[in-house]
Amino acid sequence: MNSFFALNDGYPVTPLHTLIVPQRHIVSYFDLNPSEHKHLFPFLEKQRNRILKEDPTVTGFNIGINDGPDAGRSVHHLHIHLIPRRSGDMENPRGGVRGVIPEKQKYVKKMRLYKVIALPY
């Protein structure tokens, strides 16, 4: 049995915006069990390959999870957004997912001010 299924987003950000959804009812990414974790990324890659085959103009992807109400979750069932990106689909894509908080998108100039800290595993 597949742990996940894919469907087209009902309100796509871009054409072929796909949702990866676990079969089991889970609200949070952090509730996935070890088997689901094991199967998630191969399934995500399979969907990526399907999209690339269907539309060769795709040159990148945003992958996102809104985990919790303060992160923007509006559906109480885990789903992972696989958003195909194409050259020129937005004026300046730099900053990627930081665009969800617009004032954080222009971070590149500030990067030099921060010290890189390795987090414990």
Summary of the structure (lengths in Angstrom):
residues: 121
radius of gyration: 16.2
end to end distance: 31.9
largest distance: 48.9
contacts: 261
relative contact order: 0.18
helix: 35%
strand: 20%
